[in-house]
Amino acid sequence: MIASHIFLVIGPWQIAIVVMVVLLLFGGKKIPELMRGLGSGIKEFKNASKEDEKLEENKE
């Protein structure tokens, strides 16, 4: 119940603070590399879930 109310508390200032902290921790040069890695991870996840769906369809 508490977890569902946390998203109501997050506003634009909190998001800006999080972005600033990420910039301070990783630096501007490292962020594109991190986003590339995140994007490829999401792409792999989507491909794996599509393969799972195809396997389930073939079983039926």
mmCIF file of the N, C-alpha and C atoms, coordinates in Angstrom:
data_MODEL
# 
_entry.id   MODEL 
# 
loop_
_atom_site.group_PDB 
_atom_site.id 
_atom_site.type_symbol 
_atom_site.label_atom_id 
_atom_site.label_alt_id 
_atom_site.label_comp_id 
_atom_site.label_asym_id 
_atom_site.label_entity_id 
_atom_site.label_seq_id 
_atom_site.pdbx_PDB_ins_code 
_atom_site.Cartn_x 
_atom_site.Cartn_y 
_atom_site.Cartn_z 
_atom_site.occupancy 
_atom_site.B_iso_or_equiv 
_atom_site.pdbx_formal_charge 
_atom_site.auth_seq_id 
_atom_site.auth_comp_id 
_atom_site.auth_asym_id 
_atom_site.auth_atom_id 
_atom_site.pdbx_PDB_model_num 
ATOM 1   N N  . MET A 1 1  ? 0.828  -1.193  0.000   1.00 0.00 ? 1  MET A N  1 
ATOM 2   C CA . MET A 1 1  ? 0.000  0.000   0.000   1.00 0.00 ? 1  MET A CA 1 
ATOM 3   C C  . MET A 1 1  ? 0.868  1.250   0.000   1.00 0.00 ? 1  MET A C  1 
ATOM 4   N N  . ILE A 1 2  ? 1.944  1.232   0.765   1.00 0.00 ? 2  ILE A N  1 
ATOM 5   C CA . ILE A 1 2  ? 2.830  2.389   0.822   1.00 0.00 ? 2  ILE A CA 1 
ATOM 6   C C  . ILE A 1 2  ? 3.528  2.589   -0.523  1.00 0.00 ? 2  ILE A C  1 
ATOM 7   N N  . ALA A 1 3  ? 3.911  1.508   -1.168  1.00 0.00 ? 3  ALA A N  1 
ATOM 8   C CA . ALA A 1 3  ? 4.624  1.614   -2.445  1.00 0.00 ? 3  ALA A CA 1 
ATOM 9   C C  . ALA A 1 3  ? 3.777  2.299   -3.511  1.00 0.00 ? 3  ALA A C  1 
ATOM 10  N N  . SER A 1 4  ? 2.474  2.122   -3.481  1.00 0.00 ? 4  SER A N  1 
ATOM 11  C CA . SER A 1 4  ? 1.630  2.755   -4.484  1.00 0.00 ? 4  SER A CA 1 
ATOM 12  C C  . SER A 1 4  ? 1.518  4.260   -4.259  1.00 0.00 ? 4  SER A C  1 
ATOM 13  N N  . HIS A 1 5  ? 1.753  4.713   -3.046  1.00 0.00 ? 5  HIS A N  1 
ATOM 14  C CA . HIS A 1 5  ? 1.669  6.141   -2.752  1.00 0.00 ? 5  HIS A CA 1 
ATOM 15  C C  . HIS A 1 5  ? 2.991  6.865   -2.971  1.00 0.00 ? 5  HIS A C  1 
ATOM 16  N N  . ILE A 1 6  ? 4.082  6.136   -3.114  1.00 0.00 ? 6  ILE A N  1 
ATOM 17  C CA . ILE A 1 6  ? 5.384  6.765   -3.315  1.00 0.00 ? 6  ILE A CA 1 
ATOM 18  C C  . ILE A 1 6  ? 5.416  7.535   -4.625  1.00 0.00 ? 6  ILE A C  1 
ATOM 19  N N  . PHE A 1 7  ? 4.794  6.987   -5.678  1.00 0.00 ? 7  PHE A N  1 
ATOM 20  C CA . PHE A 1 7  ? 4.825  7.642   -6.986  1.00 0.00 ? 7  PHE A CA 1 
ATOM 21  C C  . PHE A 1 7  ? 4.041  8.951   -6.977  1.00 0.00 ? 7  PHE A C  1 
ATOM 22  N N  . LEU A 1 8  ? 3.114  9.112   -6.060  1.00 0.00 ? 8  LEU A N  1 
ATOM 23  C CA . LEU A 1 8  ? 2.361  10.359  -5.971  1.00 0.00 ? 8  LEU A CA 1 
ATOM 24  C C  . LEU A 1 8  ? 3.203  11.473  -5.370  1.00 0.00 ? 8  LEU A C  1 
ATOM 25  N N  . VAL A 1 9  ? 4.243  11.110  -4.631  1.00 0.00 ? 9  VAL A N  1 
ATOM 26  C CA . VAL A 1 9  ? 5.076  12.088  -3.946  1.00 0.00 ? 9  VAL A CA 1 
ATOM 27  C C  . VAL A 1 9  ? 6.166  12.634  -4.858  1.00 0.00 ? 9  VAL A C  1 
ATOM 28  N N  . ILE A 1 10 ? 6.593  11.867  -5.854  1.00 0.00 ? 10 ILE A N  1 
ATOM 29  C CA . ILE A 1 10 ? 7.697  12.271  -6.715  1.00 0.00 ? 10 ILE A CA 1 
ATOM 30  C C  . ILE A 1 10 ? 7.237  13.383  -7.656  1.00 0.00 ? 10 ILE A C  1 
ATOM 31  N N  . GLY A 1 11 ? 7.946  14.496  -7.608  1.00 0.00 ? 11 GLY A N  1 
ATOM 32  C CA . GLY A 1 11 ? 7.612  15.638  -8.448  1.00 0.00 ? 11 GLY A CA 1 
ATOM 33  C C  . GLY A 1 11 ? 8.789  16.021  -9.322  1.00 0.00 ? 11 GLY A C  1 
ATOM 34  N N  . PRO A 1 12 ? 8.649  17.116  -10.046 1.00 0.00 ? 12 PRO A N  1 
ATOM 35  C CA . PRO A 1 12 ? 9.725  17.525  -10.962 1.00 0.00 ? 12 PRO A CA 1 
ATOM 36  C C  . PRO A 1 12 ? 11.025 17.881  -10.248 1.00 0.00 ? 12 PRO A C  1 
ATOM 37  N N  . TRP A 1 13 ? 10.939 18.442  -9.050  1.00 0.00 ? 13 TRP A N  1 
ATOM 38  C CA . TRP A 1 13 ? 12.159 18.797  -8.328  1.00 0.00 ? 13 TRP A CA 1 
ATOM 39  C C  . TRP A 1 13 ? 12.916 17.551  -7.879  1.00 0.00 ? 13 TRP A C  1 
ATOM 40  N N  . GLN A 1 14 ? 12.189 16.526  -7.462  1.00 0.00 ? 14 GLN A N  1 
ATOM 41  C CA . GLN A 1 14 ? 12.846 15.298  -7.042  1.00 0.00 ? 14 GLN A CA 1 
ATOM 42  C C  . GLN A 1 14 ? 13.521 14.613  -8.233  1.00 0.00 ? 14 GLN A C  1 
ATOM 43  N N  . ILE A 1 15 ? 12.869 14.645  -9.382  1.00 0.00 ? 15 ILE A N  1 
ATOM 44  C CA . ILE A 1 15 ? 13.464 14.061  -10.585 1.00 0.00 ? 15 ILE A CA 1 
ATOM 45  C C  . ILE A 1 15 ? 14.726 14.831  -10.973 1.00 0.00 ? 15 ILE A C  1 
ATOM 46  N N  . ALA A 1 16 ? 14.683 16.143  -10.877 1.00 0.00 ? 16 ALA A N  1 
ATOM 47  C CA . ALA A 1 16 ? 15.848 16.967  -11.199 1.00 0.00 ? 16 ALA A CA 1 
ATOM 48  C C  . ALA A 1 16 ? 17.005 16.657  -10.254 1.00 0.00 ? 16 ALA A C  1 
ATOM 49  N N  . ILE A 1 17 ? 16.714 16.442  -8.993  1.00 0.00 ? 17 ILE A N  1 
ATOM 50  C CA . ILE A 1 17 ? 17.762 16.112  -8.022  1.00 0.00 ? 17 ILE A CA 1 
ATOM 51  C C  . ILE A 1 17 ? 18.377 14.760  -8.350  1.00 0.00 ? 17 ILE A C  1 
ATOM 52  N N  . VAL A 1 18 ? 17.556 13.798  -8.706  1.00 0.00 ? 18 VAL A N  1 
ATOM 53  C CA . VAL A 1 18 ? 18.073 12.475  -9.066  1.00 0.00 ? 18 VAL A CA 1 
ATOM 54  C C  . VAL A 1 18 ? 18.967 12.575  -10.298 1.00 0.00 ? 18 VAL A C  1 
ATOM 55  N N  . VAL A 1 19 ? 18.548 13.341  -11.299 1.00 0.00 ? 19 VAL A N  1 
ATOM 56  C CA . VAL A 1 19 ? 19.360 13.520  -12.503 1.00 0.00 ? 19 VAL A CA 1 
ATOM 57  C C  . VAL A 1 19 ? 20.696 14.160  -12.161 1.00 0.00 ? 19 VAL A C  1 
ATOM 58  N N  . MET A 1 20 ? 20.684 15.154  -11.305 1.00 0.00 ? 20 MET A N  1 
ATOM 59  C CA . MET A 1 20 ? 21.930 15.819  -10.904 1.00 0.00 ? 20 MET A CA 1 
ATOM 60  C C  . MET A 1 20 ? 22.864 14.858  -10.161 1.00 0.00 ? 20 MET A C  1 
ATOM 61  N N  . VAL A 1 21 ? 22.312 14.034  -9.303  1.00 0.00 ? 21 VAL A N  1 
ATOM 62  C CA . VAL A 1 21 ? 23.127 13.070  -8.568  1.00 0.00 ? 21 VAL A CA 1 
ATOM 63  C C  . VAL A 1 21 ? 23.747 12.059  -9.534  1.00 0.00 ? 21 VAL A C  1 
ATOM 64  N N  . VAL A 1 22 ? 22.967 11.597  -10.505 1.00 0.00 ? 22 VAL A N  1 
ATOM 65  C CA . VAL A 1 22 ? 23.498 10.656  -11.501 1.00 0.00 ? 22 VAL A CA 1 
ATOM 66  C C  . VAL A 1 22 ? 24.622 11.316  -12.295 1.00 0.00 ? 22 VAL A C  1 
ATOM 67  N N  . LEU A 1 23 ? 24.438 12.564  -12.678 1.00 0.00 ? 23 LEU A N  1 
ATOM 68  C CA . LEU A 1 23 ? 25.493 13.277  -13.403 1.00 0.00 ? 23 LEU A CA 1 
ATOM 69  C C  . LEU A 1 23 ? 26.758 13.406  -12.566 1.00 0.00 ? 23 LEU A C  1 
ATOM 70  N N  . LEU A 1 24 ? 26.583 13.693  -11.280 1.00 0.00 ? 24 LEU A N  1 
ATOM 71  C CA . LEU A 1 24 ? 27.746 13.823  -10.409 1.00 0.00 ? 24 LEU A CA 1 
ATOM 72  C C  . LEU A 1 24 ? 28.453 12.491  -10.205 1.00 0.00 ? 24 LEU A C  1 
ATOM 73  N N  . LEU A 1 25 ? 27.692 11.422  -10.075 1.00 0.00 ? 25 LEU A N  1 
ATOM 74  C CA . LEU A 1 25 ? 28.295 10.115  -9.822  1.00 0.00 ? 25 LEU A CA 1 
ATOM 75  C C  . LEU A 1 25 ? 28.997 9.544   -11.055 1.00 0.00 ? 25 LEU A C  1 
ATOM 76  N N  . PHE A 1 26 ? 28.368 9.626   -12.204 1.00 0.00 ? 26 PHE A N  1 
ATOM 77  C CA . PHE A 1 26 ? 28.901 8.962   -13.389 1.00 0.00 ? 26 PHE A CA 1 
ATOM 78  C C  . PHE A 1 26 ? 29.603 9.906   -14.352 1.00 0.00 ? 26 PHE A C  1 
ATOM 79  N N  . GLY A 1 27 ? 29.283 11.168  -14.316 1.00 0.00 ? 27 GLY A N  1 
ATOM 80  C CA . GLY A 1 27 ? 29.898 12.114  -15.232 1.00 0.00 ? 27 GLY A CA 1 
ATOM 81  C C  . GLY A 1 27 ? 29.207 12.112  -16.586 1.00 0.00 ? 27 GLY A C  1 
ATOM 82  N N  . GLY A 1 28 ? 29.385 13.163  -17.339 1.00 0.00 ? 28 GLY A N  1 
ATOM 83  C CA . GLY A 1 28 ? 28.708 13.324  -18.621 1.00 0.00 ? 28 GLY A CA 1 
ATOM 84  C C  . GLY A 1 28 ? 29.178 12.348  -19.686 1.00 0.00 ? 28 GLY A C  1 
ATOM 85  N N  . LYS A 1 29 ? 30.442 11.909  -19.611 1.00 0.00 ? 29 LYS A N  1 
ATOM 86  C CA . LYS A 1 29 ? 30.970 11.017  -20.637 1.00 0.00 ? 29 LYS A CA 1 
ATOM 87  C C  . LYS A 1 29 ? 30.474 9.590   -20.473 1.00 0.00 ? 29 LYS A C  1 
ATOM 88  N N  . LYS A 1 30 ? 30.167 9.195   -19.275 1.00 0.00 ? 30 LYS A N  1 
ATOM 89  C CA . LYS A 1 30 ? 29.786 7.808   -19.004 1.00 0.00 ? 30 LYS A CA 1 
ATOM 90  C C  . LYS A 1 30 ? 28.297 7.555   -19.247 1.00 0.00 ? 30 LYS A C  1 
ATOM 91  N N  . ILE A 1 31 ? 27.466 8.572   -19.185 1.00 0.00 ? 31 ILE A N  1 
ATOM 92  C CA . ILE A 1 31 ? 26.011 8.400   -19.289 1.00 0.00 ? 31 ILE A CA 1 
ATOM 93  C C  . ILE A 1 31 ? 25.585 7.841   -20.651 1.00 0.00 ? 31 ILE A C  1 
ATOM 94  N N  . PRO A 1 32 ? 26.105 8.325   -21.793 1.00 0.00 ? 32 PRO A N  1 
ATOM 95  C CA . PRO A 1 32 ? 25.696 7.707   -23.072 1.00 0.00 ? 32 PRO A CA 1 
ATOM 96  C C  . PRO A 1 32 ? 26.019 6.213   -23.133 1.00 0.00 ? 32 PRO A C  1 
ATOM 97  N N  . GLU A 1 33 ? 27.156 5.835   -22.563 1.00 0.00 ? 33 GLU A N  1 
ATOM 98  C CA . GLU A 1 33 ? 27.530 4.422   -22.540 1.00 0.00 ? 33 GLU A CA 1 
ATOM 99  C C  . GLU A 1 33 ? 26.554 3.619   -21.677 1.00 0.00 ? 33 GLU A C  1 
ATOM 100 N N  . LEU A 1 34 ? 26.151 4.170   -20.558 1.00 0.00 ? 34 LEU A N  1 
ATOM 101 C CA . LEU A 1 34 ? 25.177 3.497   -19.688 1.00 0.00 ? 34 LEU A CA 1 
ATOM 102 C C  . LEU A 1 34 ? 23.826 3.357   -20.387 1.00 0.00 ? 34 LEU A C  1 
ATOM 103 N N  . MET A 1 35 ? 23.393 4.394   -21.086 1.00 0.00 ? 35 MET A N  1 
ATOM 104 C CA . MET A 1 35 ? 22.108 4.343   -21.792 1.00 0.00 ? 35 MET A CA 1 
ATOM 105 C C  . MET A 1 35 ? 22.151 3.337   -22.942 1.00 0.00 ? 35 MET A C  1 
ATOM 106 N N  . ARG A 1 36 ? 23.301 3.253   -23.627 1.00 0.00 ? 36 ARG A N  1 
ATOM 107 C CA . ARG A 1 36 ? 23.458 2.261   -24.691 1.00 0.00 ? 36 ARG A CA 1 
ATOM 108 C C  . ARG A 1 36 ? 23.323 0.851   -24.126 1.00 0.00 ? 36 ARG A C  1 
ATOM 109 N N  . GLY A 1 37 ? 23.954 0.623   -22.992 1.00 0.00 ? 37 GLY A N  1 
ATOM 110 C CA . GLY A 1 37 ? 23.859 -0.681  -22.344 1.00 0.00 ? 37 GLY A CA 1 
ATOM 111 C C  . GLY A 1 37 ? 22.441 -0.992  -21.897 1.00 0.00 ? 37 GLY A C  1 
ATOM 112 N N  . LEU A 1 38 ? 21.755 0.007   -21.373 1.00 0.00 ? 38 LEU A N  1 
ATOM 113 C CA . LEU A 1 38 ? 20.369 -0.174  -20.957 1.00 0.00 ? 38 LEU A CA 1 
ATOM 114 C C  . LEU A 1 38 ? 19.486 -0.481  -22.158 1.00 0.00 ? 38 LEU A C  1 
ATOM 115 N N  . GLY A 1 39 ? 19.687 0.234   -23.255 1.00 0.00 ? 39 GLY A N  1 
ATOM 116 C CA . GLY A 1 39 ? 18.904 0.005   -24.470 1.00 0.00 ? 39 GLY A CA 1 
ATOM 117 C C  . GLY A 1 39 ? 19.122 -1.385  -25.039 1.00 0.00 ? 39 GLY A C  1 
ATOM 118 N N  . SER A 1 40 ? 20.372 -1.838  -25.062 1.00 0.00 ? 40 SER A N  1 
ATOM 119 C CA . SER A 1 40 ? 20.632 -3.184  -25.586 1.00 0.00 ? 40 SER A CA 1 
ATOM 120 C C  . SER A 1 40 ? 20.057 -4.243  -24.662 1.00 0.00 ? 40 SER A C  1 
ATOM 121 N N  . GLY A 1 41 ? 20.060 -3.998  -23.367 1.00 0.00 ? 41 GLY A N  1 
ATOM 122 C CA . GLY A 1 41 ? 19.455 -4.944  -22.431 1.00 0.00 ? 41 GLY A CA 1 
ATOM 123 C C  . GLY A 1 41 ? 17.958 -5.054  -22.630 1.00 0.00 ? 41 GLY A C  1 
ATOM 124 N N  . ILE A 1 42 ? 17.298 -3.932  -22.853 1.00 0.00 ? 42 ILE A N  1 
ATOM 125 C CA . ILE A 1 42 ? 15.855 -3.941  -23.102 1.00 0.00 ? 42 ILE A CA 1 
ATOM 126 C C  . ILE A 1 42 ? 15.551 -4.660  -24.413 1.00 0.00 ? 42 ILE A C  1 
ATOM 127 N N  . LYS A 1 43 ? 16.376 -4.408  -25.433 1.00 0.00 ? 43 LYS A N  1 
ATOM 128 C CA . LYS A 1 43 ? 16.178 -5.064  -26.728 1.00 0.00 ? 43 LYS A CA 1 
ATOM 129 C C  . LYS A 1 43 ? 16.319 -6.583  -26.597 1.00 0.00 ? 43 LYS A C  1 
ATOM 130 N N  . GLU A 1 44 ? 17.323 -7.037  -25.851 1.00 0.00 ? 44 GLU A N  1 
ATOM 131 C CA . GLU A 1 44 ? 17.514 -8.468  -25.637 1.00 0.00 ? 44 GLU A CA 1 
ATOM 132 C C  . GLU A 1 44 ? 16.328 -9.073  -24.880 1.00 0.00 ? 44 GLU A C  1 
ATOM 133 N N  . PHE A 1 45 ? 15.822 -8.342  -23.903 1.00 0.00 ? 45 PHE A N  1 
ATOM 134 C CA . PHE A 1 45 ? 14.675 -8.821  -23.138 1.00 0.00 ? 45 PHE A CA 1 
ATOM 135 C C  . PHE A 1 45 ? 13.452 -8.979  -24.034 1.00 0.00 ? 45 PHE A C  1 
ATOM 136 N N  . LYS A 1 46 ? 13.211 -8.000  -24.899 1.00 0.00 ? 46 LYS A N  1 
ATOM 137 C CA . LYS A 1 46 ? 12.071 -8.079  -25.821 1.00 0.00 ? 46 LYS A CA 1 
ATOM 138 C C  . LYS A 1 46 ? 12.221 -9.264  -26.772 1.00 0.00 ? 46 LYS A C  1 
ATOM 139 N N  . ASN A 1 47 ? 13.428 -9.455  -27.297 1.00 0.00 ? 47 ASN A N  1 
ATOM 140 C CA . ASN A 1 47 ? 13.655 -10.580 -28.203 1.00 0.00 ? 47 ASN A CA 1 
ATOM 141 C C  . ASN A 1 47 ? 13.437 -11.908 -27.498 1.00 0.00 ? 47 ASN A C  1 
ATOM 142 N N  . ALA A 1 48 ? 13.896 -12.018 -26.269 1.00 0.00 ? 48 ALA A N  1 
ATOM 143 C CA . ALA A 1 48 ? 13.724 -13.261 -25.522 1.00 0.00 ? 48 ALA A CA 1 
ATOM 144 C C  . ALA A 1 48 ? 12.251 -13.521 -25.230 1.00 0.00 ? 48 ALA A C  1 
ATOM 145 N N  . SER A 1 49 ? 11.493 -12.466 -24.921 1.00 0.00 ? 49 SER A N  1 
ATOM 146 C CA . SER A 1 49 ? 10.071 -12.667 -24.648 1.00 0.00 ? 49 SER A CA 1 
ATOM 147 C C  . SER A 1 49 ? 9.311  -13.040 -25.925 1.00 0.00 ? 49 SER A C  1 
ATOM 148 N N  . LYS A 1 50 ? 9.729  -12.509 -27.077 1.00 0.00 ? 50 LYS A N  1 
ATOM 149 C CA . LYS A 1 50 ? 9.107  -12.884 -28.353 1.00 0.00 ? 50 LYS A CA 1 
ATOM 150 C C  . LYS A 1 50 ? 9.391  -14.354 -28.666 1.00 0.00 ? 50 LYS A C  1 
ATOM 151 N N  . GLU A 1 51 ? 10.613 -14.792 -28.400 1.00 0.00 ? 51 GLU A N  1 
ATOM 152 C CA . GLU A 1 51 ? 10.967 -16.189 -28.637 1.00 0.00 ? 51 GLU A CA 1 
ATOM 153 C C  . GLU A 1 51 ? 10.154 -17.104 -27.729 1.00 0.00 ? 51 GLU A C  1 
ATOM 154 N N  . ASP A 1 52 ? 9.942  -16.670 -26.487 1.00 0.00 ? 52 ASP A N  1 
ATOM 155 C CA . ASP A 1 52 ? 9.123  -17.439 -25.546 1.00 0.00 ? 52 ASP A CA 1 
ATOM 156 C C  . ASP A 1 52 ? 7.697  -17.597 -26.064 1.00 0.00 ? 52 ASP A C  1 
ATOM 157 N N  . GLU A 1 53 ? 7.134  -16.503 -26.582 1.00 0.00 ? 53 GLU A N  1 
ATOM 158 C CA . GLU A 1 53 ? 5.772  -16.548 -27.109 1.00 0.00 ? 53 GLU A CA 1 
ATOM 159 C C  . GLU A 1 53 ? 5.688  -17.491 -28.307 1.00 0.00 ? 53 GLU A C  1 
ATOM 160 N N  . LYS A 1 54 ? 6.696  -17.466 -29.173 1.00 0.00 ? 54 LYS A N  1 
ATOM 161 C CA . LYS A 1 54 ? 6.700  -18.352 -30.349 1.00 0.00 ? 54 LYS A CA 1 
ATOM 162 C C  . LYS A 1 54 ? 6.770  -19.814 -29.924 1.00 0.00 ? 54 LYS A C  1 
ATOM 163 N N  . LEU A 1 55 ? 7.577  -20.121 -28.907 1.00 0.00 ? 55 LEU A N  1 
ATOM 164 C CA . LEU A 1 55 ? 7.676  -21.490 -28.420 1.00 0.00 ? 55 LEU A CA 1 
ATOM 165 C C  . LEU A 1 55 ? 6.347  -21.977 -27.840 1.00 0.00 ? 55 LEU A C  1 
ATOM 166 N N  . GLU A 1 56 ? 5.661  -21.088 -27.102 1.00 0.00 ? 56 GLU A N  1 
ATOM 167 C CA . GLU A 1 56 ? 4.378  -21.450 -26.514 1.00 0.00 ? 56 GLU A CA 1 
ATOM 168 C C  . GLU A 1 56 ? 3.327  -21.681 -27.610 1.00 0.00 ? 56 GLU A C  1 
ATOM 169 N N  . GLU A 1 57 ? 3.362  -20.875 -28.668 1.00 0.00 ? 57 GLU A N  1 
ATOM 170 C CA . GLU A 1 57 ? 2.408  -21.046 -29.777 1.00 0.00 ? 57 GLU A CA 1 
ATOM 171 C C  . GLU A 1 57 ? 2.652  -22.365 -30.515 1.00 0.00 ? 57 GLU A C  1 
ATOM 172 N N  . ASN A 1 58 ? 3.911  -22.745 -30.656 1.00 0.00 ? 58 ASN A N  1 
ATOM 173 C CA . ASN A 1 58 ? 4.238  -23.974 -31.356 1.00 0.00 ? 58 ASN A CA 1 
ATOM 174 C C  . ASN A 1 58 ? 3.832  -25.212 -30.547 1.00 0.00 ? 58 ASN A C  1 
ATOM 175 N N  . LYS A 1 59 ? 3.826  -25.100 -29.224 1.00 0.00 ? 59 LYS A N  1 
ATOM 176 C CA . LYS A 1 59 ? 3.446  -26.227 -28.380 1.00 0.00 ? 59 LYS A CA 1 
ATOM 177 C C  . LYS A 1 59 ? 1.953  -26.520 -28.504 1.00 0.00 ? 59 LYS A C  1 
ATOM 178 N N  . GLU A 1 60 ? 1.178  -25.497 -28.728 1.00 0.00 ? 60 GLU A N  1 
ATOM 179 C CA . GLU A 1 60 ? -0.277 -25.658 -28.794 1.00 0.00 ? 60 GLU A CA 1 
ATOM 180 C C  . GLU A 1 60 ? -0.683 -26.223 -30.075 1.00 0.00 ? 60 GLU A C  1 
# 
